[in-house]
Amino acid sequence: AVVGMACRFPGAKNIEEYWSLISEGREGVREIPADRWNVDEFYDPNVDAPGKIVTRRGGFLEDIDRFDPRAFGITPREASRMDPQQRLLLECTWEAFENAGLSSERVAGSKTGVFVGIGGTDYMQVYRCLDNYLRHVDAYYGTGNALSIAANRLSYIFDLHGPSLAVDTACSSALVALHYAVQSLRNRDCDMSLIGGVNVILSPETTVAFSNARMLSPDGRCKPFDASANGYVRGEGCGVVLLKRLSDAINDGDNILGVIRSTACNQDGKTSGMTAPNGPSQMECVRKALAQARVKPEQVSYVEAHGTGTPLGDPIEVSALNGVLGNRGADAPACYMASVKGNIGHLETASGAASLIKVLLMMQHGQIPPQRNFQELNPNIQANGLTLKIPTELTPWDIGDRPRIAGISGFGFGGTNAHVVVEAWPTRV
């Protein structure tokens, strides 16, 4: 059972603003802010230009430098050495506990696990821009930039005694973290689990690399499933959800936001290229999650696709989803498909958290938001006989007395796939 959640996403400082953004079909992407790097210095429309980037836009947070260390018992000096990813996780974790009706005093000493999807190390690059930067390196620099500490610091600050680890499978990190959190709860390694995904973009190196790899959209707009899709838009953000075993949440009288029916994870293995997706592996992952959830494909009425807006990845993913979920009987409800990356860009290691929180909000509001930046179906998708529906306006999620069940996909560019099956609570809506 999901009993709490919190977020910071492009164009949305909290859960309420996030729902407004996606339900109204707005976009949180903007020009690369000057406090990250000088976009004029790095921008070049020539994709082959060395050391340059082909786009001027991304999904960026505001006030990423703002943090109140004393609220967490951290000295200003230590805070100055902390990667903003750690700061965002602390803030969102505090808010997720509040959202669940829990104080820090109540969770202290509990057997709560922490599972964080994280991979970026941009803050270390910021230090290298300083004159004589080694003079600024101290013990706090080590703990402030270690990915393991991003999870471990949450356990330390809030005095949590369950498993605590960082997960990096690139774009599927947050959903893979969720997968291991669910397993930990089922194995009774912990009684609650915090699942987080975080990503920040502070230096241009990774953007230069992805631009050179022709992954990024030159016009800075992520257009999932669209005929004009030309790459993805990098984004940053943080999302945290709090899980309990369903029986415990019921006994504790918690406000249940949704239920994780199952999670599944696998790998593409050998493909035509290191970053090339594998449709059969994706189908296997979805089928495995459905089987574990004891859910039939025709019971799924919404799927939050990975949907990055790349000409190669989208047709392969949609073909896989359509192959599993598209064959529906006449009495089965329609299955809608969308991707929040059209609204906020691709949050990479945090993208799964954005997808999960979106689906939970949809279940609470009983509505399916429109797909941002979608006008005409990619002909390579159309050729496969798509039966899944792409919403073009805010649509009631009305399926009568059937349970609202959704799937969520996340695929790492190194081939690690994850799929999650989520059900509304109560099951009859």
ROZA-921515 format. One record per residue (C-alpha): residue number from 1; x, y, z. Coordinates in pm, 1 decimal, padded with zeros to 6 digits. Example, Ala and Ser with C-alpha at 12.3 -4.5 7.8 and 13.67 -1.06 7.14 Angstrom:
# ROZA-921515
> pos, east, north, up
> 1, 01230.0, -00450.0, 00780.0
> 2, 01367.0, -00106.0, 00714.0
END
This chain:
# ROZA-921515
> pos, east, north, up
> 1, 00000.0, 00000.0, 00000.0
> 2, 00120.5, 00349.3, -00084.4
> 3, 00048.6, 00565.8, 00220.4
> 4, 00246.9, 00884.2, 00148.5
> 5, 00417.3, 01072.8, -00132.9
> 6, 00593.3, 01400.0, -00215.1
> 7, 00767.8, 01550.1, -00516.0
> 8, 00964.3, 01829.1, -00682.2
> 9, 00923.4, 01821.0, -01060.3
> 10, 00976.9, 02074.0, -01341.1
> 11, 00696.6, 02328.8, -01316.8
> 12, 00564.0, 02170.4, -00995.5
> 13, 00695.1, 02230.1, -00643.2
> 14, 00455.2, 01984.4, -00478.9
> 15, 00192.3, 01716.8, -00540.5
> 16, -00091.0, 01964.5, -00596.8
> 17, 00102.3, 02165.9, -00855.1
> 18, 00207.9, 01844.6, -01028.2
> 19, -00152.9, 01735.6, -01074.9
> 20, -00247.3, 02080.0, -01206.7
> 21, 00039.2, 02068.6, -01455.8
> 22, -00041.4, 01727.8, -01601.8
> 23, -00422.0, 01746.9, -01581.2
> 24, -00417.3, 02078.1, -01769.7
> 25, -00174.9, 01939.0, -02026.2
> 26, 00089.2, 02202.4, -01956.1
> 27, 00466.4, 02177.6, -01991.5
> 28, 00736.4, 02236.5, -01729.8
> 29, 01024.0, 02248.8, -01978.9
> 30, 01212.3, 02577.3, -02028.9
> 31, 01541.6, 02718.4, -02154.6
> 32, 01848.0, 02598.6, -01965.6
> 33, 01879.0, 02848.5, -01676.4
> 34, 02187.4, 03065.0, -01643.2
> 35, 02267.3, 02926.4, -01298.2
> 36, 02353.2, 02589.1, -01459.0
> 37, 02569.4, 02697.6, -01752.6
> 38, 02577.4, 02954.1, -02030.4
> 39, 02354.5, 02801.4, -02295.3
> 40, 02486.5, 03037.7, -02564.2
> 41, 02837.3, 02907.1, -02504.3
> 42, 02739.2, 02541.8, -02548.6
> 43, 02451.9, 02549.3, -02796.6
> 44, 02517.5, 02453.9, -03158.9
> 45, 02249.1, 02326.0, -03399.2
> 46, 02514.2, 02109.3, -03564.8
> 47, 02481.8, 01775.0, -03385.2
> 48, 02838.5, 01682.5, -03483.5
> 49, 02997.3, 01991.7, -03329.3
> 50, 03243.0, 01868.8, -03063.2
> 51, 03177.9, 01978.9, -02705.1
> 52, 02841.7, 02134.2, -02794.6
> 53, 02473.8, 02056.6, -02732.0
> 54, 02200.7, 02056.6, -02992.2
> 55, 01922.9, 02186.1, -02764.6
> 56, 01860.6, 02491.8, -02548.0
> 57, 01588.5, 02343.9, -02327.2
> 58, 01528.7, 02103.3, -02041.5
> 59, 01305.9, 02029.2, -01743.7
> 60, 01465.2, 02224.3, -01457.8
> 61, 01367.8, 02286.9, -01096.5
> 62, 01358.9, 02632.7, -00942.6
> 63, 01548.8, 02729.8, -00626.3
> 64, 01766.4, 02419.6, -00635.4
> 65, 02024.0, 02608.7, -00427.2
> 66, 01774.0, 02672.4, -00144.9
> 67, 01795.2, 02440.7, 00157.4
> 68, 01744.1, 02474.9, 00533.0
> 69, 02012.1, 02248.9, 00684.7
> 70, 01923.0, 02321.7, 01047.5
> 71, 01580.5, 02162.0, 01000.0
> 72, 01768.5, 01834.1, 00959.9
> 73, 02042.1, 01896.6, 01217.3
> 74, 02303.6, 01960.7, 00948.0
> 75, 02561.8, 02239.2, 00973.2
> 76, 02579.5, 02496.2, 00692.3
> 77, 02934.8, 02387.3, 00608.8
> 78, 02832.2, 02024.3, 00563.7
> 79, 02527.0, 02129.3, 00364.0
> 80, 02745.2, 02328.6, 00124.5
> 81, 02927.8, 02007.3, 00032.3
> 82, 02606.9, 01805.2, -00015.3
> 83, 02488.6, 01717.9, -00363.3
> 84, 02148.2, 01887.9, -00416.2
> 85, 02012.9, 01539.7, -00486.7
> 86, 02064.8, 01457.9, -00119.1
> 87, 01897.6, 01781.5, -00014.0
> 88, 01594.2, 01716.6, -00235.3
> 89, 01559.9, 01363.3, -00099.3
> 90, 01563.3, 01493.5, 00258.4
> 91, 01293.4, 01751.9, 00185.8
> 92, 01069.5, 01511.7, -00005.9
> 93, 01111.0, 01238.5, 00254.7
> 94, 01002.7, 01480.1, 00529.4
> 95, 00698.5, 01576.7, 00321.6
> 96, 00613.8, 01214.9, 00236.9
> 97, 00605.2, 01131.9, 00608.1
> 98, 00383.3, 01435.9, 00665.6
> 99, 00160.2, 01328.5, 00376.8
> 100, 00124.6, 00990.8, 00549.4
> 101, 00038.0, 01156.8, 00881.3
> 102, 00366.9, 01052.8, 01041.3
> 103, 00607.8, 01270.1, 01237.7
> 104, 00983.8, 01220.7, 01240.8
> 105, 00955.3, 01122.2, 01606.9
> 106, 00711.4, 00840.7, 01525.0
> 107, 00928.2, 00686.5, 01253.9
> 108, 01254.9, 00712.6, 01450.1
> 109, 01384.6, 00367.4, 01540.1
> 110, 01141.5, 00193.5, 01302.6
> 111, 01232.2, -00088.3, 01067.0
> 112, 01191.6, 00132.0, 00761.5
> 113, 01384.9, 00056.3, 00443.5
> 114, 01524.0, 00317.7, 00205.3
> 115, 01561.3, 00247.1, -00166.9
> 116, 01677.3, 00536.9, -00384.8
> 117, 01714.2, 00551.2, -00761.6
> 118, 02008.5, 00780.4, -00831.8
> 119, 02299.6, 00794.5, -01074.9
> 120, 02411.7, 01148.8, -01149.2
> 121, 02734.5, 01296.8, -01010.8
> 122, 02715.4, 01647.5, -01156.9
> 123, 02787.4, 01823.4, -00827.0
> 124, 03138.6, 01683.0, -00827.8
> 125, 03194.3, 01847.5, -01166.8
> 126, 03085.4, 02182.8, -01025.1
> 127, 03372.6, 02168.3, -00777.5
> 128, 03622.3, 02108.1, -01056.5
> 129, 03534.3, 02448.4, -01200.8
> 130, 03671.3, 02622.1, -00890.1
> 131, 04024.8, 02758.0, -00878.6
> 132, 04241.8, 02525.3, -00673.3
> 133, 03933.8, 02309.4, -00618.9
> 134, 04122.1, 02048.9, -00411.5
> 135, 04136.8, 02302.7, -00131.5
> 136, 03757.7, 02269.4, -00103.3
> 137, 03769.3, 01889.7, -00077.0
> 138, 03717.5, 01764.3, 00277.9
> 139, 03541.4, 01480.5, 00460.3
> 140, 03202.8, 01640.7, 00393.8
> 141, 03280.6, 01642.5, 00021.1
> 142, 03312.8, 01263.0, 00039.0
> 143, 02982.9, 01198.6, 00215.7
> 144, 02810.8, 01479.6, 00027.0
> 145, 02877.2, 01326.1, -00313.4
> 146, 02865.7, 00949.5, -00252.1
> 147, 02557.2, 00795.8, -00412.6
> 148, 02530.9, 00540.4, -00132.5
> 149, 02499.4, 00823.7, 00120.3
> 150, 02198.4, 00962.6, -00066.9
> 151, 02005.2, 00666.2, 00076.8
> 152, 02208.6, 00619.9, 00394.1
> 153, 02169.7, 00983.7, 00499.8
> 154, 01790.6, 00941.6, 00502.3
> 155, 01829.4, 00641.0, 00731.0
> 156, 02070.2, 00834.6, 00952.4
> 157, 01872.7, 01160.5, 00976.8
> 158, 01537.8, 00992.3, 01041.7
> 159, 01684.9, 00698.7, 01240.4
> 160, 01550.3, 00426.7, 01010.3
> 161, 01674.4, 00071.2, 01064.6
> 162, 01566.0, -00120.3, 00753.8
> 163, 01779.2, -00190.0, 00444.0
> 164, 01922.0, 00127.0, 00289.9
> 165, 02069.5, 00136.0, -00058.9
> 166, 02110.7, 00331.2, -00381.0
> 167, 02001.9, 00178.1, -00713.3
> 168, 02140.2, 00280.2, -01051.7
> 169, 01995.2, 00118.0, -01362.9
> 170, 01978.6, 00450.8, -01548.3
> 171, 01625.7, 00540.7, -01660.7
> 172, 01459.5, 00248.4, -01477.7
> 173, 01632.2, 00319.9, -01143.3
> 174, 01329.1, 00441.9, -00945.8
> 175, 01106.3, 00153.0, -01055.4
> 176, 01381.8, -00100.6, -00986.6
> 177, 01420.2, 00059.5, -00642.0
> 178, 01045.6, 00010.1, -00598.6
> 179, 01084.9, -00353.3, -00705.2
> 180, 01340.2, -00419.6, -00430.7
> 181, 01139.3, -00222.4, -00175.7
> 182, 00836.7, -00443.2, -00240.9
> 183, 01050.0, -00756.6, -00210.0
> 184, 01192.8, -00628.2, 00118.2
> 185, 00844.1, -00572.3, 00259.1
> 186, 00727.4, -00914.9, 00146.9
> 187, 01035.2, -01076.4, 00301.8
> 188, 00971.7, -00875.7, 00621.7
> 189, 01316.1, -00719.9, 00608.3
> 190, 01132.6, -00396.9, 00689.3
> 191, 00787.9, -00277.1, 00798.3
> 192, 00784.0, 00039.4, 00586.3
> 193, 00977.3, 00136.3, 00275.6
> 194, 01076.7, 00473.4, 00138.5
> 195, 01126.3, 00469.1, -00237.9
> 196, 01288.0, 00768.5, -00400.6
> 197, 01408.5, 00874.7, -00739.9
> 198, 01620.9, 01184.3, -00791.4
> 199, 01811.1, 01356.2, -01071.0
> 200, 01971.5, 01699.2, -01108.9
> 201, 02149.0, 01858.8, -01404.6
> 202, 02427.2, 02088.0, -01285.9
> 203, 02703.5, 02059.6, -01544.7
> 204, 02697.7, 02014.8, -01924.6
> 205, 02908.2, 01699.1, -01968.5
> 206, 02626.3, 01442.8, -01977.8
> 207, 02411.6, 01664.3, -02198.0
> 208, 02703.0, 01700.4, -02440.3
> 209, 02745.5, 01321.3, -02448.2
> 210, 02375.3, 01249.6, -02505.5
> 211, 02356.6, 01522.5, -02767.5
> 212, 02649.4, 01365.8, -02951.7
> 213, 02470.4, 01029.8, -02930.5
> 214, 02169.3, 01191.0, -03104.4
> 215, 01938.8, 01107.3, -02813.0
> 216, 01813.1, 01461.9, -02748.9
> 217, 01536.8, 01660.4, -02915.9
> 218, 01686.9, 01961.9, -03098.3
> 219, 01371.3, 02169.1, -03044.2
> 220, 01363.1, 02079.3, -02674.4
> 221, 01020.6, 01916.2, -02678.7
> 222, 00957.9, 01556.1, -02581.7
> 223, 00685.2, 01420.7, -02813.3
> 224, 00596.7, 01063.7, -02711.2
> 225, 00436.0, 00854.2, -02986.5
> 226, 00418.1, 01151.4, -03224.2
> 227, 00517.7, 01154.6, -03590.8
> 228, 00746.8, 01451.8, -03521.2
> 229, 00925.6, 01284.5, -03227.2
> 230, 01296.4, 01360.4, -03256.6
> 231, 01451.5, 01268.8, -02923.2
> 232, 01402.8, 01325.9, -02554.2
> 233, 01440.3, 01626.5, -02326.0
> 234, 01657.1, 01593.4, -02016.0
> 235, 01480.1, 01672.6, -01690.9
> 236, 01546.9, 01682.2, -01320.0
> 237, 01337.2, 01625.6, -01011.6
> 238, 01271.2, 01417.9, -00704.4
> 239, 00984.0, 01192.6, -00603.9
> 240, 00938.8, 00988.8, -00285.3
> 241, 00665.3, 00742.2, -00190.2
> 242, 00611.3, 00554.9, 00135.5
> 243, 00498.3, 00191.2, 00130.8
> 244, 00357.0, -00048.8, 00387.3
> 245, 00222.1, -00399.1, 00360.9
> 246, -00147.2, -00360.8, 00276.0
> 247, -00260.8, -00551.3, 00583.7
> 248, -00054.8, -00322.2, 00808.5
> 249, -00187.4, -00009.4, 00638.7
> 250, -00545.7, -00127.8, 00690.0
> 251, -00482.4, -00215.3, 01055.3
> 252, -00311.2, 00120.6, 01114.5
> 253, -00597.6, 00313.8, 00957.0
> 254, -00371.7, 00475.0, 00698.2
> 255, -00494.4, 00680.1, 00404.6
> 256, -00418.2, 00438.3, 00122.6
> 257, -00332.4, 00616.5, -00202.2
> 258, -00302.5, 00302.2, -00412.7
> 259, -00182.4, -00056.2, -00404.1
> 260, 00124.5, -00204.2, -00572.5
> 261, -00006.2, -00535.8, -00702.7
> 262, 00328.0, -00649.9, -00842.3
> 263, 00665.7, -00548.0, -00979.3
> 264, 00892.1, -00718.0, -01231.0
> 265, 01243.4, -00659.6, -01356.4
> 266, 01456.7, -00814.1, -01632.4
> 267, 01734.4, -00736.6, -01881.7
> 268, 01755.1, -00713.6, -02260.4
> 269, 02082.9, -00901.7, -02275.7
> 270, 02258.8, -00898.7, -02612.1
> 271, 02090.2, -00665.9, -02862.5
> 272, 02189.9, -00488.9, -03182.4
> 273, 02361.2, -00223.7, -02969.5
> 274, 02431.1, -00140.9, -02605.7
> 275, 02153.5, 00118.3, -02590.8
> 276, 01913.2, -00048.8, -02837.3
> 277, 01584.4, -00162.9, -02676.7
> 278, 01457.3, -00519.6, -02700.1
> 279, 01083.3, -00555.1, -02762.9
> 280, 01052.6, -00924.5, -02665.2
> 281, 01227.9, -00857.5, -02331.5
> 282, 00991.0, -00568.5, -02263.0
> 283, 00692.1, -00791.4, -02337.7
> 284, 00830.3, -01058.8, -02106.3
> 285, 00868.2, -00804.4, -01826.2
> 286, 00507.8, -00681.6, -01863.9
> 287, 00371.0, -01036.2, -01880.1
> 288, 00568.3, -01134.7, -01570.2
> 289, 00428.7, -00840.2, -01373.1
> 290, 00072.2, -00921.0, -01481.3
> 291, 00112.6, -01287.8, -01391.1
> 292, 00247.4, -01204.9, -01045.5
> 293, -00039.0, -00960.6, -00990.8
> 294, -00289.5, -01221.6, -01111.3
> 295, -00424.3, -00959.3, -01347.7
> 296, -00543.6, -01033.6, -01700.0
> 297, -00432.1, -00795.0, -01976.6
> 298, -00791.1, -00687.2, -02042.2
> 299, -00822.1, -00570.2, -01679.2
> 300, -00558.0, -00301.3, -01735.7
> 301, -00726.1, 00023.8, -01843.8
> 302, -00421.6, 00252.8, -01842.1
> 303, -00049.6, 00215.7, -01900.6
> 304, 00207.3, 00484.8, -01824.0
> 305, 00463.0, 00411.1, -02091.9
> 306, 00833.3, 00483.5, -02076.6
> 307, 00764.1, 00692.3, -02388.4
> 308, 01074.8, 00906.2, -02427.3
> 309, 00985.3, 01047.2, -02768.8
> 310, 01267.2, 00880.4, -02960.2
> 311, 01206.0, 00757.0, -03316.2
> 312, 01358.9, 00415.8, -03233.8
> 313, 01241.5, 00350.4, -02879.2
> 314, 00874.1, 00450.2, -02897.8
> 315, 00769.0, 00214.9, -03181.3
> 316, 00945.4, -00079.1, -03014.8
> 317, 00786.3, -00009.7, -02677.2
> 318, 00436.7, 00054.6, -02813.5
> 319, 00454.4, -00261.9, -03021.1
> 320, 00546.0, -00456.9, -02707.4
> 321, 00270.1, -00297.8, -02497.4
> 322, 00015.4, -00342.0, -02772.9
> 323, 00116.2, -00705.1, -02809.6
> 324, 00042.9, -00773.8, -02442.7
> 325, -00242.1, -00533.7, -02363.0
> 326, -00396.5, -00462.5, -02703.3
> 327, -00583.0, -00787.2, -02764.6
> 328, -00901.1, -00718.1, -02568.9
> 329, -01244.2, -00870.8, -02576.2
> 330, -01550.8, -00673.6, -02679.0
> 331, -01657.4, -00633.4, -02315.0
> 332, -01318.8, -00513.5, -02190.1
> 333, -01267.8, -00142.4, -02123.1
> 334, -01038.8, 00054.9, -02350.1
> 335, -00674.8, 00078.8, -02242.3
> 336, -00524.8, 00426.4, -02257.4
> 337, -00152.3, 00489.9, -02295.4
> 338, 00046.7, 00805.8, -02222.8
> 339, 00384.0, 00931.5, -02098.3
> 340, 00439.2, 01219.2, -01854.9
> 341, 00771.0, 01293.8, -02026.0
> 342, 00576.6, 01515.0, -02266.8
> 343, 00503.3, 01744.7, -01970.6
> 344, 00825.2, 01746.7, -01770.5
> 345, 01090.1, 01585.8, -01988.3
> 346, 01271.7, 01262.9, -01909.1
> 347, 01387.4, 01267.7, -01547.0
> 348, 01618.2, 00970.6, -01613.1
> 349, 01689.3, 00803.7, -01273.9
> 350, 01383.4, 00980.0, -01124.0
> 351, 01147.6, 00914.2, -01416.0
> 352, 00983.2, 00610.8, -01257.0
> 353, 00893.8, 00813.4, -00947.9
> 354, 00727.0, 01076.7, -01167.9
> 355, 00531.8, 00803.5, -01347.8
> 356, 00419.4, 00632.0, -01027.2
> 357, 00304.8, 00954.3, -00859.1
> 358, 00118.7, 01053.9, -01176.8
> 359, -00073.3, 00724.5, -01179.1
> 360, -00156.0, 00751.2, -00808.2
> 361, -00292.5, 01103.6, -00863.6
> 362, -00497.0, 00980.7, -01159.8
> 363, -00651.9, 00715.0, -00937.3
> 364, -00740.3, 00970.2, -00671.7
> 365, -00898.1, 01210.3, -00920.9
> 366, -01051.0, 00946.2, -01148.9
> 367, -00917.6, 01121.3, -01459.0
> 368, -00670.3, 01049.7, -01738.5
> 369, -00466.1, 01358.8, -01838.9
> 370, -00404.9, 01445.8, -02204.0
> 371, -00080.7, 01349.2, -02372.7
> 372, 00127.9, 01663.1, -02409.4
> 373, 00294.6, 01729.6, -02747.9
> 374, 00089.7, 01468.0, -02932.1
> 375, -00074.7, 01556.8, -03262.7
> 376, -00019.2, 01278.5, -03515.9
> 377, 00067.6, 00915.5, -03449.4
> 378, 00417.4, 00804.9, -03546.5
> 379, 00366.6, 00609.0, -03872.9
> 380, 00599.0, 00335.6, -03748.4
> 381, 00358.0, 00281.1, -03459.7
> 382, 00049.7, 00304.4, -03678.6
> 383, 00187.3, 00033.3, -03903.6
> 384, 00168.2, -00213.8, -03615.1
> 385, -00210.0, -00179.3, -03575.6
> 386, -00229.2, 00014.1, -03248.5
> 387, -00539.1, -00060.3, -03038.8
> 388, -00426.9, 00124.9, -02724.6
> 389, -00571.2, 00476.8, -02701.4
> 390, -00368.1, 00795.5, -02655.4
> 391, -00569.5, 01058.0, -02461.6
> 392, -00585.3, 01400.8, -02626.7
> 393, -00796.7, 01570.3, -02356.5
> 394, -00868.4, 01527.6, -01986.9
> 395, -01074.7, 01207.7, -01985.2
> 396, -01284.3, 01048.9, -01706.9
> 397, -01131.8, 00719.1, -01595.4
> 398, -01473.4, 00558.6, -01596.2
> 399, -01483.7, 00179.5, -01616.9
> 400, -01801.2, 00113.3, -01419.0
> 401, -01764.1, -00114.6, -01120.1
> 402, -01435.6, -00264.1, -01241.3
> 403, -01116.6, -00187.9, -01047.4
> 404, -00889.3, 00079.7, -01189.7
> 405, -00567.3, -00104.3, -01273.7
> 406, -00264.8, 00053.6, -01440.5
> 407, 00074.7, -00057.9, -01561.2
> 408, 00392.0, 00151.8, -01545.2
> 409, 00701.6, 00083.1, -01755.9
> 410, 01058.2, 00201.0, -01709.5
> 411, 01350.0, 00100.7, -01930.6
> 412, 01715.4, 00176.6, -01866.6
> 413, 01926.1, 00266.2, -02170.2
> 414, 02160.8, -00016.9, -02072.0
> 415, 01876.9, -00268.4, -02103.1
> 416, 01735.5, -00308.6, -01750.0
> 417, 01354.8, -00311.7, -01770.5
> 418, 01093.7, -00272.7, -01497.8
> 419, 00715.0, -00288.5, -01495.5
> 420, 00474.4, -00219.5, -01209.5
> 421, 00105.1, -00302.4, -01172.4
> 422, -00089.8, -00053.7, -00957.9
> 423, -00451.1, -00075.4, -00842.9
> 424, -00675.6, 00193.9, -00701.5
> 425, -00795.2, 00167.8, -00341.9
> 426, -01064.5, 00080.7, -00264.9
> 427, -01069.9, -00166.8, -00551.6
> 428, -01432.4, -00085.4, -00635.1
> 429, -01454.2, 00275.9, -00747.2
END
